Amino acid sequence: RNRDKAEVFEQALARVSHRLAEVAEASAAELRNERIADVPPRHPAAAVPPPAKLSPQRIDRRPDWPGLRKRQASTRAVGARRQARRDSR
């Protein structure tokens, strides 16, 4: 008896879900058509120019020369090797 009730309920739920999907699809199409109708036609001459490139808000004042970069890379490598030794234990 319970199985029969569940089957009837599932069939009704499937019908409702199918109908709801149809209504949602129709509503989406209607809204899409309204939005398309509301957009004015574009003229190529009235195109908006690209925005001007903004300058950075903060200038990077950290020192940067080849010797310093090399030293920093070496320091990072030492740390990586040390971490690798720890991880291998």
C-alpha positions in Angstrom: 0.0 0.0 0.0 2.8 2.4 0.9 4.6 1.6 -2.3 1.4 2.4 -4.3 1.0 5.7 -2.5 4.6 6.6 -3.1 4.2 5.8 -6.8 1.2 8.0 -7.1 3.0 10.8 -5.3 6.0 10.5 -7.5 3.9 10.7 -10.7 2.1 13.8 -9.5 5.4 15.4 -8.5 6.8 14.6 -11.9 3.8 16.2 -13.6 4.1 19.3 -11.5 7.9 19.6 -12.0 7.5 19.2 -15.8 4.8 21.9 -15.9 6.9 24.2 -13.7 9.8 23.8 -16.0 7.6 24.7 -19.0 6.3 27.9 -17.3 9.8 28.9 -16.2 11.2 28.5 -19.7 8.3 30.6 -21.2 8.8 33.3 -18.5 12.6 33.4 -19.2 11.9 33.8 -22.9 9.4 36.6 -22.4 11.8 38.5 -20.1 14.7 38.0 -22.6 12.5 39.4 -25.4 11.5 42.4 -23.3 15.1 43.2 -22.5 16.1 42.9 -26.1 13.2 45.2 -27.1 14.3 47.8 -24.5 17.8 48.2 -25.8 18.2 51.1 -28.2 20.1 50.4 -31.5 23.9 51.2 -31.3 25.5 53.5 -33.6 29.2 52.9 -34.4 30.0 56.6 -34.3 28.6 56.9 -30.8 30.9 54.2 -29.4 32.3 54.9 -26.0 36.1 55.5 -26.0 38.1 53.1 -23.8 38.8 54.4 -20.3 42.1 56.0 -19.7 44.7 53.8 -18.0 44.9 54.6 -14.3 48.2 55.1 -12.5 49.0 52.9 -9.6 47.9 54.2 -6.3 51.1 53.4 -4.6 54.6 53.4 -6.2 56.8 50.4 -5.4 59.8 52.0 -3.7 61.5 48.7 -2.7 65.2 48.6 -3.9 65.7 46.4 -6.9 69.0 45.6 -8.5 70.4 42.3 -9.8 72.7 41.6 -6.8 69.8 42.0 -4.4 67.5 39.8 -6.4 70.2 37.1 -6.5 70.6 37.3 -2.7 66.9 37.1 -2.1 66.6 34.1 -4.4 69.5 32.4 -2.6 67.8 33.1 0.8 64.5 31.6 -0.5 66.4 28.5 -1.8 68.1 27.9 1.6 64.7 28.1 3.3 63.2 25.7 0.7 66.0 23.2 1.3 65.6 23.5 5.0 61.9 22.8 4.8 62.5 19.8 2.4 64.9 18.3 5.0 62.2 18.7 7.7 59.5 17.3 5.5 61.6 14.2 4.7 61.9 13.2 8.3 
